[in-house]
Amino acid sequence: MAQLSSFRKRGWLPVAAAYVVLGTACHGGGDGGSATGGGGSTQQAVVQGTVASGNAVANAVVTATDMNGKTARAAADANGNYTLIVTGLTAPIALVATDPSGQVSSMVSVLAGLPSAGQSTVANVTPLTTALSSLLTQDGNAMDFVTASGTTTLSAVTAANVRKAVSTLDAYLVNLLAANGLSSSFDPVGTPFVANHTGADAVIDLVAVQQQGAATYLVSKIPLPNGTTQASGYLNLSTTGEANPPAPLQAPAAGFSTNFSNLSTYLGALPSALTLCLTGSSASACTAVFDASYKDNGYTSIQQYDTDLSSSSVSLGTPSIVKIAADGSNAVIRVPYSIGSGTALSQYSFVTTVQAVSSPITLPGGTQVSWDIVGNQLKYDASVETRITRRMFYDNYPNGSNSSDVNFYDAGVILNFNLSGPNATNVNSALVTGPGLPTAGVYMTISAVTGDNSLAIMTKQPASPPLAGTTTPSNTGEYRWSWTSMSASEPFTPPTKGFWSTTNLNVTQLPANGTYTFTLYNGSGVQLDQFSVFNATPPADSTLGAQTPWATLGSDVLANFLSPTGPEAAAIASVPVDFTAAQNQPSLYGVEIMTEDSGGGVQNFAQLAAGASSVTVNAPVCSQACPFLAINNTNDPSYRVVQLRGKNPQGIRFYDNQTYRNSASAPNAS
């Protein structure tokens, strides 16, 4: 019999709280199936199903929580199939599936009723069941059902409410369901399926649940028509969204099914073939995997595009589709990877473009495919990614807005242009336009900060391209379009700077397809080139920061490095950083130290090993000494920031800035 517990905490459940059912799990078997205990005679109530998100989630941990906070737990097999004994639980229940590799966000399923002793029922856990569960909540967060402070409790999980949510979901997906041979009354929770990229699994492959802060959406990976906003084209996963659903997603174009089927075969075979290429084990593998015209961000070698892929210990995870063309002829994919025993698949990933080809390709091992990697075909090393930042201050000096430094969250995009990248020799500045940016765009130019080889958003935005010799004291490519103070009694007022929006942005009104235009200029202000960059991460607002667990920086770092009286307050060449990670927080991959005074700044980055709780960050190597700047001299106003960096499975960056400014005259660290 499953061991039960009434232990319930914010967003997580202890391993000791439930009995783990190991071994091969059964699959299928709807209401009315029989179930016995391990001894073969005890009649047990059993829930079983499949955990999948684009692919089966191997070894997923499935935890059931009932209305009294009691829990039971089971582990899925390599195909994502699980069997869970729920004897002793009281309906309704929420099932939360977590991926031990960290490649997939936690997913949720709900059951309004439970099987009787000796019976079984199916409860899949997928993005579709997570969407259904979210439709029952006020805030779009299905984890509310297992979170003590959640705004919605399991009392909302009634048979009538679930039926209504299923109807809303099916109406939105009706054309995708029909294209994959499924009924317009498809039940994503109770219909058995196999994670093989057909039928229900194909629908799962083509949608994603995106938690963006103020709204959570079920989004289509097939682009919506140009001009469609998120709010008008995506299903808002909340009780509000359920009451005002958008029009159904369009049916896939002719030829899509064949291309998608071939793509699914290709993505399954890609990791092993690409690994043979990256590790130098097979030159023929490289020829088979990469198109002759391959180029990503100006690089014709993927190991230049992402230098971590040069590691001899690189190990690739299962690729996922970010976006696929309406006819299925090309797709943007995200590939997770690790670079040795000290790293995890959840820490690293790269994004590239694959395309259907006319002639079959034989991969090492004999698998025939009709796709290859062509890359994004950009000439320059440029990218756009969504970012959330928590900014904590350990001083009370007035900032550039003449208000005291307060703790707050902000969100926006990271605009990156690498001045050391391909074809960037004569680039002096760039004007970037796109979703969420000012109508006129933002100018970026060379930073005065040592250790920064990227264009930075100009603190004071000019009316025309800056000329040669112009630098900006800013060291950031982060445009901030949304902010939320951590204290209702201490509002945050953004400084008047070029990388801050003047008003909080409503990201629901952003286009569903986020593309940004970079216009490059030389030192004479003459246009050199113009190109577009796709943001492969979903947009988000600052309220997502408040919904996210964050690490706790070590008290020794605060006392030693972020204090003007600490033993590391003077200029220093090496900084030890330690922290305590939070449960279910975005996977941490590195630490950045940033210091700045009126004359410029010094910064550097260090990678984190998987599961590590400390790292030493060294100052950059220059032609002369380049230590991190001091904060113990008020005659030299300066700041220091310790930034913990993480990312979630959808690629959104989470930056945790712990800051000390030693004077009201110090540069603004917001």
N, C-alpha and C positions, 0 to 999 in steps of 0.2 A: 504494500500500500504506500502511496506517495506520502512522504513526510511533509507536513504543512507548517506554515509559520504566519503569524500576524504582523511580522516585521515589514514596515513600509517606509521608504525614504524618498527623497526628492529625486525622481528619475532613475533610480537604480534599485536592484534587488540583490541581496547577498547570496553567494554560492551555497552557504549552509542552509538557506531557507527552503530548499526543495530537494526532492529525490531526483537524481539524474538517470534517465532511462537510456542506456547505451546499447550498442549493437545495431543490427540492421533494422530500420523502421519499416513498418508496413505503409502502403500508400493506398489512398482511395477509401472506399467503404463509407457511404453516407449514412444518414440516420437509419437505425434499424439493424446495423451490423452487430455481430456478437463480439465480445471481448472478454478475455480471461486474464488473470494475473500471471506472473512468471511461473507459478507452480502449476498452472493449467486448470485449477479448480475454483479459485476465488473469482467471483464475478466483479469486474471493474468497469467503471465508466471511462471511456477512452476518447480523446480527441486526436486526430491525425491529419496530416496534410503535407503540403509542399511549401518550402521557403525559397523564393526566387526573386531576383531583381535583374532582369537582363540575362542572367545566368543563374543556375542553381547556386544557392549560398551553402557551400559545403560546411558541415559541422556547425551550422548555426545553433545558437543556444536559444531555445524557446521557453519563455517564462510566462505562466498563466497567473493572473492576479484576480481574485474574486471581489465581490462587493464588500467583504469584510476585511480585505487586505491580506487574506491567506494566499499562499503561492505554491505552485508546483513547477517543476522545471524538467526539461528533456533536451537532448542533443540530437540534431539532425544527422543523417548520414551524408556520404559524399555527393549524393544526388539531391540534397536538400529535403529529403523526406524524413518526417519525424512522427513519433507516437508518444503521447503524453497521457498519463493516468490522472484523471481529474476527480476521482472519488474523494468526497469530502469537501470539494469546493461548492460554493453557492453562486448560482447565476444571478446577474450577468457576469461575464469575465472578459478581461482584455488579455490578448496574447501579444507579447513583444518578442521579436526575433532580432538577435544581435549577431553580427558577423565577427567571429574571432580574429579575422585578418584585418578588420577595420576598413575594408574596401567599400562596404555598403552601409549606409545609415540605418539606424534601427527602424524596423517596420512593425506595424501594429495590425491586429485583427480583433474583432469583437464578436462575441456570441451572446445573444439574449437568453438562450436556454442551453442546458447541458443534457447529454444523453443519460439514460437510466443505467443502473448497474447492469453489466453484461452487454451494453450497447456501445456503439461508436458513432462519431459524427466527423465530418470533414471540416477543417478550418485551415485554409491556406493563409500564408502570410506573405504578402507581396505589395508592390506599390499601389495596386488597385484596392487591396483591402485596407491599406493605410489611408488612401483617399476616402474610402467609404467611412472609415472610423473618424477621420477629420471632419467630415460633413456633419457629424453629430456634435461637434464642439463649437463653442462660441469664438474661440481664437484660432482655430485651424491647426491646433497642436494635438495630435492623437495621443501623445505621451501624457496629456492631462489625466488620462484614466489610471495611470500608475504613479502620479506625482501628487504628493500631499497638498501642495499649494496650487494645483491645477484649477482652472476656472470651470471645468466640466467634470462631473463625477460619473461613475458607472450607472447611476440611476437614469442617465439619458439613453442607455442602451436598452431600449424596449423593442419588441418585435415590430411594432408599427413604425417606430423611428428608423429601424434598420431597413425595412421594406421601402420606406420613402427615400432613404439615401441610395439604395440600390437602383431605384427607378431614376433618380437624378443622374447618377453616374452612367447608367446605361443609355439614357437619352443623349448625353454628351458624346458618348463613344459609339453610338449606334452604327455609324458608317464603318468604323474600324472593326467592330464586332462582325458585321455582315461580310466584310472583306476577308475575314479569317474564319468564316464558317460557323459563327456563334450566334445564338439567339439574341433577340433584342431584349429579352428578360434574363440575361446571363447573370448568374450569382457568382461573384468573384471569390466569396468565402467558401461556399459549400460545393463548388463544382470541381471534381478531381481533374488534375492535369499533370502532364509531364513537362519538365523544363527542357524542351527541345526546339524552341523558337518557332513552333507552329501553333495554330489555334489560339487558346488563351495566352500562351507564353509569348506569341508574336505580338499580341496587344500590349502585354506587359513590357516588351522590349521597346515599344514605340512611344511610351509616355514616361513621365517622371513626376514625382512629388517634390516641389521646390518650396521650402520654407524661406520666405524673404523678409520676415519681420512682421510688418503690419498685416500681411496677407500670406497665405499658403495656397499654392496653385497646383492643379494637375495640368501639366503642360505637354504639348505634343512635340515630339522630336522631328516631325515633318513640319517645315516652316509654314506659318500662317500667311495669308495674303499681305502684301506690303501695306503699311499704314495701320495694321491692326495693333491695338494696344493690348497689354497683358490683361487689363480689366475687362476688355470687350471680347477677347478671344480665348482666354483660359478659364477653367472652372475654379472659382474661389471655394476652397475647401473649408467651409464653416457653415453654421446655420444661416448666416446672412447670405452666403453664396448659394446655398441650396434653394433659398427663396427667390433668387434672381439669377438663374443659370444662363450662360451664353448659348449661342446657337451651336448645334452639333459640329464637331470637327468634320472637315471635308473627307470624302472617300479618297484613298490613295489613287494616283494616276495609273493609267494603263502601263503595264510592264513592271510596276513596282514590286509585285509579289515575287516574280522570278528573281529580280535583282536582290531583293531582301533575303530570299532564301539562300542565294549564293553568297551574300555578305555574311550571313550567320555561319555558314560552313567555313568561310575564310577566317573570320575572327577566332573561331575555335582552334584553327591550325596555326594562326599567326605567332603566338608566343614562342612555341618551340622552334619554329623556323627562324624567327628574328633573333632569338637567343644564340643560335648557331652562328648567325652572321656577326652579332655584336662581340661575341667571345673569340672570334677568329677561327672557329672550328670548321667553317665551311664557306669558301668564297662563292660557291655556287648558290648558297642560301641567300647571300646578299643580292645576287643577280635576280633571283626569283622573287625576292620580297620587295625590292625597290624598283620603281619605274626608272627608265633611263633619264627622264627629265626631273627626277626628284629634287625638290628644294623646299626647305623650311626656314623661314626668316633669313633668307640669303645664303644659307649653308647647304652645300650639296652632299654633306655627310651628316647623318643623324647624330653622330658622336661629337660633332662640332655644335650642332643645334642644342643638344643637351649633353654637356661634357661628363655628367655622372654616368652616362651609358657606356663610357669607356672602361668602366670597372670590370675587371676579369671575373668578379663575383656577381655581376648583374643577374637578377632573376625577375622575369616579367609575370605580372598577374593577368587576369582575363580582361581584355579590352571591353569598353562600354561605348555605346553610341551616344554622342552629344547632339548631333544634328544629322539628318539624312535628307537628301534632295527629294523633291516631290515625286520624281520618277524612279528614285532608288539608285541612281547611277553613280553617286558619290556620297561620302559621309565624312563628317568630322568625328574622330574617335579619341577617347582618353585611355591611355595605357598605364596602369599602375606598375611600379617596379620597386625592388629593393637592391641595394648595392653591397651585400655582404651580410654576415650573421648578426652584425650590430644594427641593422636597419630593418624596417618593415615595409610591406607593400602599401600601407596607409600613409607613409611619409612622402612618397615621391610619385610623380606621374608626368607624362608628357602628352601633348595634344598634337595630332597630325591629321592629315586628310588622306583618305583612301578612295580609289576609283575603280569602277568596273572596266574591264578590258575585253577586247574582242576575241583574243586568242587565249586558250587555256594555258595555265602555268602549273608546272609540276613542282611542288615544294619538296624539300628533303623528307624522306619517309614515304613519298609516293602520292600524297594527297593532291588532287587536281583542283585548282581554284581559278576563278576568273576575275580576281581583284589584285591590285598592288598598291603600295604606298607612293603617292605622288607629292605629298607635302602641301603646304599652303601657298607655295609659289611666290611668296613675298621676296623682294630684293633686299630688304633691310631687317635687322634684328629688332623687331618691335612687337609689342603685345599690349593687350588690355585685359585686366582681370578685376573682378569685384573683390572688395576688401571691407572688413569690419575691424575697427580698432577700439580697444578699451584704453582710456588715458587716465592714469592715476598720478596725482601730484602729491609730493611730500613737502611742499612749501605753500605759503599763503600770499605770495607776492602778486600784485596786480599784473595782468597780462596786457597784451596789445589792445584789448577792448576796455582797459581801465577797470576791470573787475578781477577779483582774486581768482587764482587758479582753482578750478573746481574739477572734480572727477566726472567724466562723461564718456559716452560712447559716440562714435561717428562711423559713417559708412560712405562708400563711394567707389570709385574705380582707380586702379593703378595704371597710369599711362607710362609705358616703358619704351624708350628708344636708346639702344646701346651704341654709344659713340665709338666703341672699339669693334663694332660688328661690321659685316660686309657692306661695302659701298657707302660708308658713312664719312669718308675722309674730309669732304668739303662741307659737311653739314654743320651749321652754326645754330640753327633754331628750327622749331616746328610749330605749326599751328594745328591744334587738334580740335575737331568738331565731332559731335555725335550725341547720342541719347544721354540726358542728364547734365550735359555741359551747357555753359552759357551759349546763347544763339550765335554770338560772334566767335565762340571757341576760346581756347586758352593757349597762350604762347608758352613754349618751353625753350630753355636755352642752357648753356653750360653753367654748372654749379661751381661755386667757390669752395665747396667742401672737399677736402682731401679724401680720397678713397671712393669717390663717386664718379663713375665713368659714363653715366647716363644723363640725358637731358633732364632738367628739373623744371617744374612749373614755376614761372616767374612770380615773385612775391608781389611786385607791382606790374600789372598787365599793361603793356604798351599798346599804342594804336596801330603800330606797323612792326614788321620783323626787326628784332634787335640786330645791331651791327656788330662786326668783329670786335672783340675786346670787352663786350658786355657780358657780365656774369650776374648770377642771382645768388643771394645768400641762402636761398632755399636749397635743401638737399632732397626734395620730395617730388615724386611723380604721382602722389596720392591726391586726387581731387575729392574733396569732402562735400557731399550733397545732402547729408542728413545727420542730425545730432540729437542726443537725448542726455540730459543731466541725470546723474545717479541720485540726486537729491531734489525733491520737490521744492525745498526751501532755498536751494542754491542754483538758480537757473544759469545755464551756460549761454554766453553771447559770443558768437564766432568773431574772430578778428577780421579786419578788412584786409584780406590778402587774396592774391590771385588764385590760390588753390582752395578757397572756401566759397561755397554758394552763398548768395545773400538771403535765400529763403530755404526752408526745409522742403526737400523734394518728395513728391508723392510718386513712388516708383511704380505704382499700379498703372500709371498713365504712360509709362515708357513703352516704346515699341516692343513687340514680342520678339523681334529679331534685332539684336544689338550689334550694329556695325559702326565703326569709328573711322574718320578720315584724317590722315596725317598729310599736311602740306609742308614740305621741307624747303629751307632757305639757306643760302650761303651767307658769308660774312658781309656781303654787300647788300643783303636784303633781296636778292634775286631768287625767284622760285626755281628749285632744282627738280622737284618731283612731287607726285601726289599718289597716295595709295590708300586702300581700305583694310581695316583689321577687324576680324570677328571676335567678339568677347564670348569665349566658350564657357563662361561661368554665368549663372543667373544673377540678375540685379538684386540688391537688398537694401533695406534701410536700417537705421541705427537701432531700432527696437529689437532686431535680431541679436544685437550684442547683449541686451538685457535677458534674452532667453537662452544664452549660451553659458555653459560652465567654463570657468577660467582657472588657471593655475594660481598658486600663491608663491610669490617670490620669497626667497630665503631672508629671514630677518638679518642675517649677517651681511647680505648684499646691501640691504637698506642702511645698516649702521656703518658699513665700511666704505661703500662706493657712492651711495646716494645721500650722504650726509656731509656737510661742510667741515665737521669736526672728526670725521672718521679717519682711520689709518690709511685709506686709499683716496683721500680727498685731493691730494696733490696730483700733478700730471703723472700718469701711470701707463706703462706699456702693455700690461697684461691684467685681465680682470677675471677672477673666478666667479661663476654665476651658478647658483643652485636654486631649486624651486620644488614645490610639491604639486604634481599634476592633479587635476580634478577628474572625478568620474565622468565618463562620456564626453569629455571635452574634445574639440578638434585635435587631430593628431599633430603633435609638435615635431618640427623638423630642424629648428635652428634658433640661434640667439644673435641679435644685432646690438652692438653698442654704438650709440650716437652722441657726440659731444659738439657743442658749437658756442662760439663767442662772436663778438662784433667783427672779427677779422676773418671768419670762416669756421671750418669745423673739421673733425676727424671722426671717421666711423669705420667699422669692420664687422664681419659676420663669421660665425662658426656653426658648422652643422652639428646636429644632435644625433646620437645613436638611439635606436628604438628603445623606448622604456627608460632612457637615461633621465636622471634628475639633476645633472650638473654638467657644465662644460666650461672651458677657459677660452675667453675671447682675447686674441692678441691684436694690438694696434697694427695698422698697415705699415709696410716697409716703404720708406721714401728715400730720396737722395740725402735727406737729413733726418734727424730724430722726429718722429711723428707720434708721440704718445697721445693717449686720450686726454683731453683738456681738463685742467683743474677746476674745482668748484670752491676752493678754500680761500680765494682772493676776491673780495668784493670790489676791488679796483679793476678787476677783469670780469665783468658780468658774463656769465655763461650758464649753460645747462648740460645735464647728462640724462640720457635715456637708456634704460635696459629694456630691450624689446624681445619678448618671446614670440616666435612665429609658428603658426600652425595652419592647417587647412582641413576642410571637410571633404567627403568623397566627391562632391560636385566641383571641387577646385576653388571654392571661395577661400580667400586668405583671411586669417584671424590674427591680428597683431595686438599684443598686450604690452603697452608702453608704460613703464614705471619711471617717473620723471622727478628730477630735482632742479629747480632754478635758484641760483644764489643771490638774485637781486631783481628788483623791479625793472632794472635796465637790461637784464639778460634777454637774449632773443626769445620770442614767443615760441613755446614748444607745442602749441596747439596746431 
